[in-house]
Amino acid sequence: MERRHWVGLGLLAAGAFTLRMVYLLQADDSPLFYHPIVDARTYVRTALHLAEGQWLGPPQPFWQPPLYPYFLAGSFALFGESYHLPRLVQALSGTAVCLLVFHLGRRAFAPAAGWIAAAAAALYGPFLYFEGELLPASLAVFLNTLALATLLWAAAGRSTGRWLAAGLLLGVAALNVPSVLLFAPLALAWAGLRARASLPALGALVLGVALAIAPVTLRNRIVGGEWVPISYNGGINFYIGNNPDSERTTRIRPGRDWQELTEMPDREAGITGKGASSRYFFGRSLEYLAGDPGGYLFLQLRKLHQLWRGDEIPRNLDPYFARSWSGLLQGLLWMRGLAFPFGLVGPLALTGLVLYLRNPRERSPAADLLLLFAAAYMLAVVLFFVTGRYRLPAIPSLLLFAGYAVTRLSSLRGRRLALGLALPAVLGLALNTGLPAMETEGSSQEHVYLASAYAEQGLLANALRHYDEALKREPDHEIALYDAGAMLARRGDIRRAAESWERLLHHYPDRSDVRFRLAAMSQDTGDHVRALRHLEQLAAEEPERAVFHARLAGSRSHLGDLEGAAAAYRRALELDPAALPLHRQLARLEIHRGNPEAARPHVRALERHAGDDADARREVEELRRLLGASGEAPAASGAERSP
């Protein structure tokens, strides 16, 4: 390679890394930078568990592919729970991707296409965004691009060891994001047909993939008791994107809907095994395919359109909302008629694919490899469900075809240039029309995440402000209503806490946990009318819960319904005969009502359990004194206190 290329690559790497450092410095202002949410939170928690010395992981098959949690765990074990170091490593890997893109472009097309694609990779806003997130997307981009470069390196030599290395790298990439396995058989076919690899070389490629994955499979069998190749979240992810109600399931976030979804195998088929649950979800999707092939085909076509749409479809957080903390990202990721950058890259990449396939003389094994990878990876995304994050690993290959399109179109003149520009123009219009509005103010869910992050920092006023913002956008947001109520209760703002929980119960009347907390809080503040209303409903809905009847007795007593209170105490004792506080309260209540004979069994129960406890014996003595003076009206305060 010429000296000027080395100088150019040095400048490219310096520029790409500088941009990434600027973005990380700006993103550091977001509270979410230090408080990962949803998938990132799961990865971090798993990594912390591993870093504490539990290197085999939990006693079950891996829920998520294990490479990224182990990457985080290695960082945490060496340097503590720092969220800066993994992001720095991801910024370095993103810089390396730019160099790899140039290398691939030079091999597949020409240096000019490589330079264009590499510069685009350096400036590609979604790359910068995901390199700043604690998610496996940026690592997938790096590993997959490196695997492509390694396959070309293997094809350029005669060493079987090179093919083994390429296979190992593909297998390692699959341990990060298994979607790349759909490309593996195509890579094998390419190696045999286009790279003219020998049979031993092909065997080494397959062996490399197997050697990388086998330890995880064996670990899942030994530790988790099931044969799960990598992780067991594949089934539920496939079902999310392939069922008659997929538009709803792809929007499910943590909460009751997600819990109900994960419990489907157990609830509907009695399946509790992790691997078996994953197979159950695959089976449900295949049933949908068999029962409604037309609907299934239409769904795949809709996902194919989403895949090529210009916008970045969010999964956990919306990248467009992340622009709030970064002026750099505002310039590199936006939607104003055109969804930049993919709304430009996508049409150019498709144009490059068309031009490449129409010119057999320009075909090359390297470009064919890029084409096969892009096709396989994007097919894998469509087969599950589409988000900007899942599409990201295919972007380096698409940037290369976009760079090829630019070099080809720039060589045209006059009418041929006008005709050549028509294709990307038409594609750009098709892929940028009807896009949703760019989210700059944040959805209800984003504000809930921000509120949670501020709450963890102890900035409760900020947290409450974002809960209020979430509820403005979605008045029945369950998590916002619950968490806001809990936070207000901790601050002592009982009135507003009760209002928040009453609103939650209006929308979700089956939340017995909230109803009980609201009843207990009302009792503590003396609002026994509110407490009674909720406790009566709880006791009716769950009559086998002794605590509900005991609390109900306390509120009835305070409101003067002593007969109802006694009945509730008796019911609570039927359910929990050993509960001494209930015996104490009922004894006092019966004495107060003038029923000493009804009180005696409860006094005897207390006496049997008093033992050498001086306080307990004094209480028994007091009750016996009250029994002896039962003709008089003893003080009622004890009977009126709820247990």
C-alpha positions as CSV (number, residue, x, y, z in Angstrom):
1,M,0.0,0.0,0.0
2,E,1.3,3.5,-0.9
3,R,2.8,5.8,1.7
4,R,0.1,8.4,1.1
5,H,-2.6,5.8,2.0
6,W,-0.8,5.2,5.4
7,V,-0.8,8.9,6.1
8,G,-4.4,9.2,5.1
9,L,-5.3,6.3,7.3
10,G,-3.5,7.9,10.2
11,L,-5.5,11.1,9.8
12,L,-8.7,9.1,9.4
13,A,-8.1,7.2,12.6
14,A,-7.2,10.4,14.5
15,G,-10.3,12.1,13.2
16,A,-12.6,9.2,13.9
17,F,-11.3,8.7,17.5
18,T,-11.5,12.4,18.2
19,L,-15.2,12.5,17.1
20,R,-15.9,9.6,19.4
21,M,-14.2,11.2,22.4
22,V,-16.1,14.4,21.8
23,Y,-19.4,12.4,21.7
24,L,-18.6,10.5,24.9
25,L,-17.7,13.8,26.7
26,Q,-21.0,15.3,25.7
27,A,-23.0,12.1,26.5
28,D,-21.5,12.1,29.9
29,D,-24.0,14.9,30.8
30,S,-26.9,12.4,30.5
31,P,-27.9,10.7,33.8
32,L,-28.4,7.5,31.8
33,F,-24.6,7.5,31.1
34,Y,-24.1,6.2,34.7
35,H,-27.4,4.4,35.1
36,P,-27.9,1.7,32.4
37,I,-31.4,0.7,31.7
38,V,-33.2,-2.4,30.3
39,D,-30.8,-4.6,28.3
40,A,-27.8,-2.6,29.3
41,R,-28.8,-2.9,33.0
42,T,-29.1,-6.7,32.5
43,Y,-25.6,-6.9,30.9
44,V,-24.1,-4.8,33.7
45,R,-25.7,-6.9,36.5
46,T,-24.6,-10.1,34.9
47,A,-21.1,-8.7,34.5
48,L,-20.9,-7.6,38.1
49,H,-22.0,-11.1,39.2
50,L,-19.2,-12.6,37.0
51,A,-16.6,-10.2,38.2
52,E,-17.3,-11.1,41.9
53,G,-15.8,-14.5,41.1
54,Q,-18.9,-16.4,39.8
55,W,-17.2,-16.8,36.4
56,L,-19.4,-19.7,35.3
57,G,-22.5,-17.5,35.6
58,P,-25.9,-18.3,37.0
59,P,-27.0,-22.0,37.4
60,Q,-29.0,-22.0,34.2
61,P,-28.3,-21.6,30.5
62,F,-27.3,-18.1,29.4
63,W,-30.3,-15.9,28.9
64,Q,-28.3,-13.5,26.6
65,P,-25.3,-14.3,24.5
66,P,-22.4,-14.3,27.0
67,L,-19.5,-12.5,25.2
68,Y,-20.5,-9.0,26.0
69,P,-21.2,-9.6,29.7
70,Y,-17.8,-11.3,29.9
71,F,-16.2,-8.3,28.2
72,L,-17.8,-6.0,30.8
73,A,-16.9,-8.4,33.6
74,G,-13.2,-8.4,32.6
75,S,-13.2,-4.6,32.7
76,F,-15.0,-4.5,36.1
77,A,-12.7,-7.1,37.6
78,L,-9.6,-5.2,36.6
79,F,-10.6,-1.6,37.1
80,G,-13.8,-1.7,39.2
81,E,-17.3,-0.7,38.1
82,S,-16.3,2.0,35.7
83,Y,-18.6,2.7,32.8
84,H,-16.0,4.9,31.0
85,L,-13.4,2.1,30.2
86,P,-15.8,-0.1,28.2
87,R,-17.0,2.9,26.3
88,L,-13.4,3.9,25.6
89,V,-12.7,0.4,24.3
90,Q,-15.8,0.6,22.1
91,A,-14.6,4.0,20.7
92,L,-11.3,2.4,19.9
93,S,-13.0,-0.6,18.2
94,G,-15.2,1.9,16.3
95,T,-12.0,3.6,15.0
96,A,-10.6,0.3,14.0
97,V,-13.8,-0.4,12.0
98,C,-13.1,2.7,9.9
99,L,-9.7,1.3,9.0
100,L,-11.1,-2.2,8.3
101,V,-13.7,-0.6,6.0
102,F,-11.0,1.0,4.0
103,H,-9.1,-2.3,3.7
104,L,-12.3,-4.1,2.6
105,G,-13.2,-1.4,0.1
106,R,-9.7,-1.4,-1.4
107,R,-9.9,-5.2,-1.8
108,A,-13.4,-5.4,-3.1
109,F,-13.6,-2.3,-5.3
110,A,-10.9,0.4,-5.4
111,P,-9.2,2.7,-3.0
112,A,-11.6,5.5,-3.8
113,A,-14.7,3.4,-2.7
114,G,-12.7,2.4,0.4
115,W,-12.0,6.0,1.3
116,I,-15.5,7.2,0.9
117,A,-16.9,4.3,3.0
118,A,-14.3,4.7,5.7
119,A,-14.9,8.5,6.0
120,A,-18.7,7.7,6.1
121,A,-18.0,5.2,8.9
122,A,-16.0,7.8,10.9
123,L,-19.0,10.2,10.7
124,Y,-21.8,7.7,10.9
125,G,-24.0,9.0,13.8
126,P,-25.5,5.6,14.9
127,F,-22.0,4.2,15.3
128,L,-21.0,6.9,17.7
129,Y,-24.3,6.5,19.6
130,F,-24.0,2.8,20.1
131,E,-20.3,3.0,20.9
132,G,-21.5,5.1,23.9
133,E,-24.0,2.5,25.0
134,L,-23.3,-0.6,27.2
135,L,-24.8,-2.9,24.5
136,P,-23.2,-5.5,22.2
137,A,-24.0,-3.6,19.0
138,S,-20.7,-1.9,18.6
139,L,-18.7,-5.0,19.5
140,A,-20.7,-6.9,16.8
141,V,-19.8,-4.3,14.2
142,F,-16.2,-4.7,15.0
143,L,-16.1,-8.5,15.3
144,N,-18.1,-9.0,12.1
145,T,-16.0,-6.6,10.1
146,L,-12.8,-8.1,11.4
147,A,-14.2,-11.6,10.5
148,L,-14.8,-10.4,6.9
149,A,-11.2,-9.1,6.7
150,T,-9.9,-12.4,8.2
151,L,-11.8,-14.4,5.6
152,L,-10.2,-12.3,2.8
153,W,-6.8,-12.8,4.5
154,A,-7.4,-16.6,4.6
155,A,-8.4,-16.6,0.9
156,A,-5.1,-14.8,0.0
157,G,-2.9,-17.6,1.4
158,R,-2.7,-21.3,1.4
159,S,-2.5,-21.9,5.2
160,T,-5.2,-24.0,6.8
161,G,-4.5,-22.1,10.0
162,R,-5.8,-18.9,8.5
163,W,-9.1,-20.6,7.8
164,L,-9.2,-21.9,11.3
165,A,-8.6,-18.4,12.6
166,A,-11.4,-17.1,10.4
167,G,-13.8,-19.7,11.7
168,L,-12.8,-19.0,15.3
169,L,-13.5,-15.3,14.8
170,L,-16.9,-16.1,13.2
171,G,-17.7,-18.3,16.2
172,V,-16.6,-15.6,18.7
173,A,-18.8,-13.1,16.9
174,A,-21.7,-15.5,17.2
175,L,-21.2,-15.5,21.0
176,N,-21.8,-11.8,21.0
177,V,-24.7,-11.7,18.5
178,P,-25.8,-15.1,17.1
179,S,-27.4,-13.6,14.0
180,V,-24.0,-13.9,12.2
181,L,-24.4,-17.7,12.2
182,L,-26.9,-17.3,9.3
183,F,-23.9,-16.0,7.3
184,A,-21.6,-19.0,8.3
185,P,-22.9,-21.4,5.6
186,L,-22.7,-18.7,3.0
187,A,-19.1,-18.0,4.1
188,L,-18.3,-21.7,3.7
189,A,-19.9,-21.8,0.2
190,W,-17.9,-18.6,-0.8
191,A,-14.7,-20.2,0.5
192,G,-15.2,-23.3,-1.7
193,L,-16.6,-21.7,-4.8
194,R,-15.0,-18.2,-5.0
195,A,-11.9,-18.5,-2.9
196,R,-11.1,-22.0,-4.2
197,A,-10.3,-23.2,-0.7
198,S,-9.2,-26.9,-0.3
199,L,-11.3,-29.4,1.6
200,P,-8.9,-29.3,4.7
201,A,-9.3,-25.5,4.6
202,L,-13.1,-25.7,4.5
203,G,-13.0,-28.2,7.4
204,A,-10.8,-25.8,9.4
205,L,-13.3,-23.0,8.8
206,V,-16.1,-25.2,10.2
207,L,-14.0,-26.5,13.0
208,G,-13.1,-22.9,14.1
209,V,-16.8,-21.9,14.4
210,A,-17.5,-25.1,16.4
211,L,-14.5,-24.7,18.7
212,A,-15.6,-21.2,19.6
213,I,-19.2,-22.1,20.4
214,A,-18.7,-25.6,21.9
215,P,-17.5,-24.4,25.4
216,V,-20.6,-22.3,25.8
217,T,-22.9,-25.1,24.7
218,L,-21.1,-27.5,27.1
219,R,-21.3,-25.0,29.9
220,N,-25.1,-24.6,29.4
221,R,-25.5,-28.4,29.6
222,I,-23.3,-28.9,32.6
223,V,-24.4,-25.8,34.6
224,G,-27.9,-25.3,33.3
225,G,-28.9,-28.9,32.6
226,E,-30.0,-28.2,29.0
227,W,-28.5,-28.3,25.6
228,V,-28.7,-24.7,24.6
229,P,-26.1,-23.8,21.9
230,I,-25.5,-20.1,23.0
231,S,-28.4,-18.5,24.8
232,Y,-32.2,-19.1,25.3
233,N,-33.5,-15.7,24.4
234,G,-33.7,-16.5,20.7
235,G,-37.1,-18.1,20.9
236,I,-38.9,-15.2,22.6
237,N,-37.2,-12.7,20.3
238,F,-38.3,-14.7,17.3
239,Y,-41.9,-14.8,18.7
240,I,-41.9,-11.1,19.4
241,G,-41.4,-10.4,15.7
242,N,-43.5,-13.3,14.3
243,N,-47.0,-13.5,15.7
244,P,-50.4,-12.1,14.7
245,D,-49.9,-9.3,17.3
246,S,-46.3,-8.5,16.5
247,E,-46.9,-4.7,16.3
248,R,-47.8,-4.8,20.0
249,T,-45.2,-7.3,21.1
250,T,-42.3,-5.4,19.5
251,R,-43.3,-2.4,21.7
252,I,-43.4,-4.4,25.0
253,R,-41.1,-2.9,27.7
254,P,-40.3,-4.1,31.2
255,G,-43.4,-4.5,33.3
256,R,-46.5,-6.6,33.5
257,D,-46.7,-7.2,29.7
258,W,-43.2,-8.4,29.5
259,Q,-43.7,-10.7,32.5
260,E,-46.9,-12.1,31.0
261,L,-45.0,-12.8,27.8
262,T,-42.1,-14.6,29.5
263,E,-44.6,-16.7,31.5
264,M,-46.4,-17.9,28.4
265,P,-44.7,-21.3,28.2
266,D,-45.4,-22.2,31.8
267,R,-49.0,-20.7,31.8
268,E,-50.1,-22.3,28.5
269,A,-48.1,-25.5,28.3
270,G,-46.6,-26.1,31.8
271,I,-43.0,-25.6,30.4
272,T,-40.5,-24.3,32.9
273,G,-37.1,-25.3,31.3
274,K,-35.2,-22.4,29.7
275,G,-34.3,-24.2,26.5
276,A,-37.7,-25.8,26.3
277,S,-39.3,-22.4,26.7
278,S,-37.3,-21.0,23.8
279,R,-38.4,-23.9,21.6
280,Y,-42.0,-23.3,22.7
281,F,-41.8,-19.7,21.4
282,F,-40.3,-20.9,18.1
283,G,-43.1,-23.4,17.8
284,R,-45.8,-20.8,18.4
285,S,-44.4,-18.7,15.5
286,L,-44.2,-21.7,13.2
287,E,-47.9,-22.4,14.0
288,Y,-48.7,-18.8,12.9
289,L,-46.8,-19.4,9.7
290,A,-48.7,-22.7,9.0
291,G,-52.1,-21.2,10.0
292,D,-51.8,-17.9,8.1
293,P,-49.0,-18.0,5.5
294,G,-50.4,-15.0,3.7
295,G,-50.4,-12.9,6.9
296,Y,-46.9,-14.2,7.8
297,L,-45.6,-13.2,4.3
298,F,-47.1,-9.8,4.6
299,L,-45.5,-9.4,8.0
300,Q,-42.1,-10.3,6.5
301,L,-42.5,-7.8,3.7
302,R,-43.4,-5.1,6.2
303,K,-40.3,-5.9,8.2
304,L,-38.2,-5.8,5.0
305,H,-39.5,-2.2,4.4
306,Q,-38.7,-1.3,7.9
307,L,-35.2,-2.6,7.5
308,W,-34.5,-0.3,4.6
309,R,-36.4,2.7,6.0
310,G,-34.2,5.7,6.7
311,D,-35.0,6.1,10.4
312,E,-33.3,4.4,13.4
313,I,-36.1,2.3,14.9
314,P,-35.6,2.4,18.7
315,R,-35.5,-0.7,20.9
316,N,-34.8,0.5,24.5
317,L,-33.8,4.2,24.2
318,D,-34.5,6.4,21.2
319,P,-31.2,7.6,19.6
320,Y,-32.9,10.8,18.5
321,F,-33.7,11.7,22.1
322,A,-30.1,11.1,22.9
323,R,-29.3,14.1,20.7
324,S,-30.5,16.3,23.7
325,W,-27.1,15.8,25.3
326,S,-24.8,16.0,22.3
327,G,-24.4,18.8,19.8
328,L,-22.2,16.5,17.7
329,L,-24.9,13.8,17.5
330,Q,-27.4,16.5,16.5
331,G,-25.3,17.1,13.4
332,L,-24.8,13.4,12.6
333,L,-28.2,12.0,13.3
334,W,-31.5,13.7,12.3
335,M,-34.8,13.5,10.4
336,R,-36.0,16.5,8.5
337,G,-37.5,15.1,5.3
338,L,-34.4,13.0,4.9
339,A,-33.5,10.6,7.7
340,F,-29.8,11.1,8.0
341,P,-27.6,9.1,7.7
342,F,-29.2,5.8,6.8
343,G,-31.9,7.6,4.6
344,L,-28.9,8.5,2.4
345,V,-26.7,5.5,2.9
346,G,-29.5,3.0,2.2
347,P,-30.5,4.2,-1.3
348,L,-26.9,4.6,-2.3
349,A,-26.1,1.1,-1.0
350,L,-29.0,-0.4,-3.0
351,T,-27.8,1.5,-6.0
352,G,-24.4,0.1,-5.6
353,L,-25.7,-3.4,-5.3
354,V,-27.7,-3.0,-8.5
355,L,-24.7,-1.5,-10.4
356,Y,-22.4,-4.2,-9.1
357,L,-24.8,-7.1,-10.1
358,R,-25.3,-5.5,-13.6
359,N,-21.5,-5.4,-14.3
360,P,-20.1,-9.0,-14.3
361,R,-16.7,-7.7,-15.3
362,E,-16.3,-5.9,-12.0
363,R,-17.3,-8.9,-9.9
364,S,-14.6,-9.9,-7.3
365,P,-14.5,-12.6,-4.6
366,A,-14.1,-9.8,-2.0
367,A,-17.1,-7.9,-3.1
368,D,-19.1,-11.1,-3.3
369,L,-18.2,-11.8,0.3
370,L,-19.5,-8.4,1.3
371,L,-22.7,-8.9,-0.6
372,L,-23.3,-12.3,1.0
373,F,-22.7,-11.0,4.5
374,A,-25.0,-8.0,4.0
375,A,-27.8,-10.2,2.6
376,A,-27.5,-12.9,5.3
377,Y,-27.3,-10.4,8.2
378,M,-30.2,-8.3,7.0
379,L,-32.2,-11.4,6.4
380,A,-31.5,-12.5,10.0
381,V,-32.8,-9.1,11.2
382,V,-36.0,-9.4,9.2
383,L,-36.6,-13.0,10.4
384,F,-36.7,-11.6,14.0
385,F,-37.7,-8.0,14.2
386,V,-36.2,-4.7,13.0
387,T,-34.5,-2.0,15.1
388,G,-31.7,0.4,14.3
389,R,-29.5,-1.5,16.8
390,Y,-30.0,-4.9,15.2
391,R,-29.4,-3.4,11.7
392,L,-26.1,-1.8,12.7
393,P,-23.6,-4.7,12.1
394,A,-24.6,-4.7,8.4
395,I,-23.8,-1.1,8.0
396,P,-20.0,-1.4,7.1
397,S,-20.8,-3.6,4.1
398,L,-23.6,-1.3,3.0
399,L,-21.3,1.7,3.3
400,L,-18.9,0.0,1.0
401,F,-21.6,-0.6,-1.7
402,A,-22.7,3.1,-1.2
403,G,-19.0,4.1,-1.7
404,Y,-18.9,2.0,-4.8
405,A,-22.1,3.7,-6.1
406,V,-20.6,7.1,-5.6
407,T,-17.5,6.2,-7.5
408,R,-19.5,4.7,-10.4
409,L,-22.0,7.6,-10.6
410,S,-19.2,10.2,-10.4
411,S,-17.7,8.6,-13.6
412,L,-20.9,9.2,-15.6
413,R,-21.6,12.3,-17.7
414,G,-24.6,14.0,-19.3
415,R,-27.7,11.9,-19.8
416,R,-26.1,8.8,-18.4
417,L,-25.4,10.7,-15.1
418,A,-29.0,11.9,-15.0
419,L,-30.3,8.4,-15.5
420,G,-27.8,7.0,-13.0
421,L,-28.9,9.5,-10.3
422,A,-32.6,8.7,-10.9
423,L,-32.3,5.3,-9.1
424,P,-30.9,6.6,-5.8
425,A,-33.3,9.5,-6.0
426,V,-36.4,7.3,-6.4
427,L,-35.1,4.9,-3.7
428,G,-34.4,7.8,-1.4
429,L,-37.9,9.1,-1.8
430,A,-39.4,5.7,-1.2
431,L,-37.4,5.0,2.0
432,N,-37.8,8.5,3.5
433,T,-41.5,9.0,2.9
434,G,-44.0,8.5,5.7
435,L,-41.4,8.4,8.5
436,P,-42.5,9.1,12.1
437,A,-41.6,12.5,13.6
438,M,-38.2,12.8,15.1
439,E,-38.5,12.4,18.9
440,T,-36.7,15.3,20.5
441,E,-38.7,15.7,23.7
442,G,-38.6,12.1,24.8
443,S,-41.4,9.5,25.0
444,S,-43.1,8.6,28.2
445,Q,-40.8,5.6,28.6
446,E,-37.7,7.8,28.2
447,H,-38.8,10.1,30.9
448,V,-39.4,7.1,33.2
449,Y,-35.9,6.0,32.6
450,L,-34.6,9.5,33.3
451,A,-36.7,9.6,36.5
452,S,-35.3,6.3,37.7
453,A,-31.7,7.5,37.0
454,Y,-32.3,10.7,38.9
455,A,-33.8,8.8,41.8
456,E,-30.7,6.6,42.0
457,Q,-28.7,9.7,42.3
458,G,-30.9,11.0,45.1
459,L,-32.2,13.9,42.9
460,L,-35.8,13.3,43.8
461,A,-37.2,16.6,42.6
462,N,-35.7,15.9,39.1
463,A,-37.1,12.4,39.2
464,L,-40.6,13.6,40.1
465,R,-40.4,16.2,37.3
466,H,-39.7,13.4,34.7
467,Y,-42.4,11.2,36.2
468,D,-44.8,14.1,35.6
469,E,-43.5,14.5,32.1
470,A,-44.1,10.8,31.4
471,L,-47.6,11.0,32.8
472,K,-48.4,14.0,30.6
473,R,-47.6,11.8,27.6
474,E,-49.1,8.6,28.9
475,P,-51.5,9.2,31.8
476,D,-51.9,5.5,32.6
477,H,-48.2,4.6,32.6
478,E,-48.1,2.0,35.2
479,I,-44.5,2.2,36.3
480,A,-44.6,6.0,36.4
481,L,-47.7,6.0,38.6
482,Y,-46.3,3.4,41.0
483,D,-42.7,4.8,41.3
484,A,-43.9,8.4,41.6
485,G,-46.3,7.3,44.4
486,A,-43.5,5.4,46.2
487,M,-41.2,8.4,46.0
488,L,-43.8,10.8,47.2
489,A,-44.5,8.5,50.2
490,R,-40.8,8.4,51.1
491,R,-40.7,12.2,51.0
492,G,-43.7,12.3,53.3
493,D,-46.1,13.8,50.7
494,I,-48.8,11.4,51.6
495,R,-51.6,13.3,49.8
496,R,-49.9,13.3,46.4
497,A,-48.6,9.7,46.9
498,A,-52.2,8.6,47.5
499,E,-53.4,10.4,44.5
500,S,-50.8,8.7,42.3
501,W,-51.7,5.3,43.6
502,E,-55.4,5.9,43.3
503,R,-54.9,6.8,39.6
504,L,-52.9,3.7,39.2
505,L,-55.7,1.6,40.7
506,H,-58.2,3.3,38.5
507,H,-56.3,2.0,35.4
508,Y,-55.0,-1.3,36.9
509,P,-57.5,-2.4,39.6
510,D,-55.8,-5.8,39.9
511,R,-52.7,-4.4,41.5
512,S,-53.4,-5.8,45.0
513,D,-49.9,-4.9,46.1
514,V,-50.6,-1.2,45.5
515,R,-54.0,-1.4,47.0
516,F,-52.5,-2.9,50.2
517,R,-49.7,-0.3,50.4
518,L,-52.3,2.5,49.9
519,A,-54.4,1.0,52.7
520,A,-51.5,0.7,55.0
521,M,-50.4,4.2,54.3
522,S,-53.9,5.5,54.9
523,Q,-54.1,3.7,58.3
524,D,-50.8,5.2,59.3
525,T,-52.1,8.7,58.6
526,G,-55.5,8.0,60.2
527,D,-57.5,7.9,57.0
528,H,-59.4,4.8,58.0
529,V,-62.3,5.5,55.6
530,R,-59.9,5.1,52.6
531,A,-58.1,2.2,54.2
532,L,-61.4,0.4,54.9
533,R,-62.5,0.7,51.3
534,H,-59.3,-0.9,49.9
535,L,-59.1,-3.5,52.7
536,E,-62.6,-4.7,52.1
537,Q,-61.9,-5.2,48.4
538,L,-58.6,-7.0,49.2
539,A,-60.3,-9.3,51.7
540,A,-63.0,-10.1,49.2
541,E,-60.6,-10.7,46.3
542,E,-58.0,-12.7,48.3
543,P,-59.9,-14.2,51.3
544,E,-57.0,-16.5,52.3
545,R,-54.6,-13.7,53.2
546,A,-54.6,-13.3,56.9
547,V,-52.9,-9.9,56.8
548,F,-55.8,-8.4,54.9
549,H,-58.3,-9.4,57.5
550,A,-56.1,-8.3,60.3
551,R,-55.7,-4.8,58.8
552,L,-59.4,-4.7,58.0
553,A,-60.1,-5.4,61.7
554,G,-57.9,-2.5,62.7
555,S,-59.7,0.0,60.5
556,R,-63.2,-1.3,61.5
557,S,-62.2,-0.9,65.1
558,H,-61.1,2.7,64.6
559,L,-64.3,3.5,62.9
560,G,-66.4,2.1,65.7
561,D,-67.5,-1.2,64.0
562,L,-66.4,-3.4,66.9
563,E,-68.5,-6.4,65.9
564,G,-67.1,-6.2,62.3
565,A,-63.6,-5.8,63.7
566,A,-64.0,-8.9,65.9
567,A,-65.3,-10.9,62.9
568,A,-62.2,-9.9,60.9
569,Y,-59.8,-10.8,63.7
570,R,-61.4,-14.2,64.0
571,R,-61.1,-14.8,60.3
572,A,-57.4,-13.7,60.4
573,L,-56.8,-16.2,63.3
574,E,-58.5,-19.0,61.4
575,L,-55.9,-18.4,58.6
576,D,-52.9,-17.8,61.0
577,P,-53.6,-19.4,64.4
578,A,-50.1,-18.7,65.7
579,A,-50.2,-15.0,65.2
580,L,-49.8,-13.7,68.8
581,P,-50.5,-10.0,67.9
582,L,-53.9,-11.1,66.6
583,H,-54.7,-12.9,69.8
584,R,-53.6,-9.8,71.8
585,Q,-55.8,-7.5,69.7
586,L,-58.8,-9.7,69.7
587,A,-58.6,-10.3,73.5
588,R,-58.5,-6.5,74.1
589,L,-61.4,-6.0,71.7
590,E,-63.6,-8.6,73.3
591,I,-62.9,-7.3,76.8
592,H,-63.8,-3.8,75.5
593,R,-67.0,-5.2,74.0
594,G,-67.9,-6.8,77.4
595,N,-67.3,-10.4,76.2
596,P,-64.7,-11.8,78.7
597,E,-65.5,-15.4,77.9
598,A,-64.7,-14.8,74.3
599,A,-61.4,-13.1,75.3
600,R,-60.1,-15.9,77.7
601,P,-58.9,-18.3,74.9
602,H,-56.8,-15.6,73.4
603,V,-55.3,-14.6,76.8
604,R,-54.5,-18.3,77.4
605,A,-52.8,-18.5,74.0
606,L,-50.7,-15.5,74.9
607,E,-49.8,-17.0,78.3
608,R,-48.7,-20.3,76.7
609,H,-46.2,-18.4,74.5
610,A,-45.1,-15.9,77.1
611,G,-42.3,-18.1,78.6
612,D,-39.7,-16.1,80.4
613,D,-40.3,-12.9,78.4
614,A,-41.0,-10.3,81.1
615,D,-42.8,-7.9,78.8
616,A,-45.1,-10.7,77.5
617,R,-45.9,-11.8,81.0
618,R,-46.7,-8.3,82.1
619,E,-49.1,-8.0,79.2
620,V,-50.8,-11.2,80.2
621,E,-51.1,-9.9,83.7
622,E,-52.7,-6.7,82.5
623,L,-55.2,-8.7,80.4
624,R,-56.0,-10.9,83.3
625,R,-56.6,-7.8,85.4
626,L,-58.9,-6.4,82.7
627,L,-60.8,-9.7,82.6
628,G,-61.2,-9.5,86.4
629,A,-62.6,-6.0,86.0
630,S,-64.7,-6.8,83.0
631,G,-67.8,-5.4,84.5
632,E,-66.2,-2.0,84.2
633,A,-65.4,-0.4,80.8
634,P,-61.6,-0.6,80.4
635,A,-59.6,1.8,78.3
636,A,-60.3,1.2,74.6
637,S,-57.1,2.5,73.2
638,G,-55.4,-0.9,73.0
639,A,-58.4,-2.5,71.2
640,E,-58.4,0.3,68.7
641,R,-54.9,-0.1,67.5
642,S,-54.5,-2.2,64.4
643,P,-51.8,-4.9,64.5
